[in-house]
Amino acid sequence: MKRIVLSMLLVATASAVAQTASSPTPAAPQQGAAPAPAPQKKEIKDPAEYNAYMGALGQQDNAAKISGLEAFLTQYPNSVMKEDALELLMGSYQQAGNSPKTMDTAQKVLQANPCNLRALALLAYTKRAMAEAGGAGAAQNLTEAGQYGERGLQCEQTVVKPDGTSDADFQKLKTQTAIIFNGAAGMAAYSAKDYGKAEQYLRASVEGDPTNLRDVYPLALAYLAPGATEKDVDGLFFIARAANLAQGAGKDQIAKFGKSKYTKYHGSDEGWNDVLAKTATTTLPTSDFTIKQYIPPTPADQCADLVKSKKVEEMNFAEWELCLSEGKPEDSDKVWTALKGKSLRMVAQVMSVDSAKLLKLAGSSDDIDAKRADVELNFAAAIPKAQLPKEGANLDFEGTPVSFVAKPFVVTMNDGALVVKAAPKAPARKKPVQ
């Protein structure tokens, strides 16, 4: 879409430019009225200069037009029509597919008029395309694209309508170039991880052209990026919209990514297909578009659910720890009442051997990963030296809970005993056959 728009922007019609080569007699202002300022009408007074300009302008062959315009600019470097001639030359080089000459001429247009919208749009678009193609200069090209984009948006606020251009055509030019400027500035901001600016610029581009996947997709990523402003619902809308606009393998990839983000936000993929269906025909989020966010239960709520659904004796150590350290008082008391003074058999990992009578163990996987003891196991008698476990070993033991500290969680057990598995019996020998 943007490539087509860019071509339209760069090919100025000969009739529109030719109108600036003659000077109509201005209407006399009414007595007492303060006339509004109008752009100075361009007029070529030298007949030879006029003929050279119109001769170049009237060439039907693109190569001949380029040659004529180059000759005109060389012969009349200070012509009142310099900007117009350079803009036509830029468009002619673009039509010829000569990118270096097109960009070089665009720079010359900006020297003549720093706020020429067509030249700024060409440079913003081309630099962004070069960045997206990759290569060693990709980052610098994207930075420059963003600079041209922001400069173009500033010029949009002050640019004066050229003489001979209708209000409708001038507004169309501003609208189309603004899409390019916002897209380039937005992508540069996204690359710099300035997600707030990326959202602002890319959203403006998408509102100008809701079918432009090239900006719809990065807008979704900006909304959904880590550390971005809290606009997850808009991000989910636009990622679904991007999945609808995409084609080929990219379509499935974007849809898969969007579904994963939706599931994380909503708590399940229920309703994702409805969002896809809505964004197939709806281009921008409506005021009533909402997605319910999944709020995970608090640890206290998780414990309450456990106590309701499981007997304490059927819980694992990590679930006991959750309730004793994070549960509501009534749930924590219920769990502790069921555990205190009861002999338990467990398997835990040895964190340290403080003495032959005291081992520090980790019973939950989180504490094992953190290498943090959550069980202090006291033995009435010293463990025989041959049976002392090594740090990092898994230990099968029995112990009786007598007390605990909620945070950081540690349960103290007495009456420690090692559980030694019996050696397997040797298979019975068969009696020989007599």
Secondary structure, DSSP 8 states (H G I E B T S, - for coil): -HHHHHHHHH---HHHHHGGGS--------TT--------------HHHHHHHHHHHT-SSHHHHHHHHHHHHHH-TT-TTHHHHHHHHHHHHHHHT-HHHHHHHHHHHHHH-TT-HHHHHHHHHHHHHHHHT-STTHHHHHHHHHHHHHHHHHHHHH----TT--HHHHHHHHHHHHHHHHHHHHHHHHHTT-HHHHHHHHHHHHHH-TT-HHHHHHHHHHHHSTT--S-HHHHHHHHHHHHHH--THHHHHHHHHHHHHHHHHHSSSTTHHHHHHHHHH--S--TT----------HHHHHHHHHHHS-GGGS-HHHHHHHHHHS-HHHHHHHHHHHTT--EEEEEEEEEEEETTEEEEE-SHHHHHHT---EEEE-SS---GGG---TT-EEEEEEEEEEEETTTTEEEEEEEEE----------------
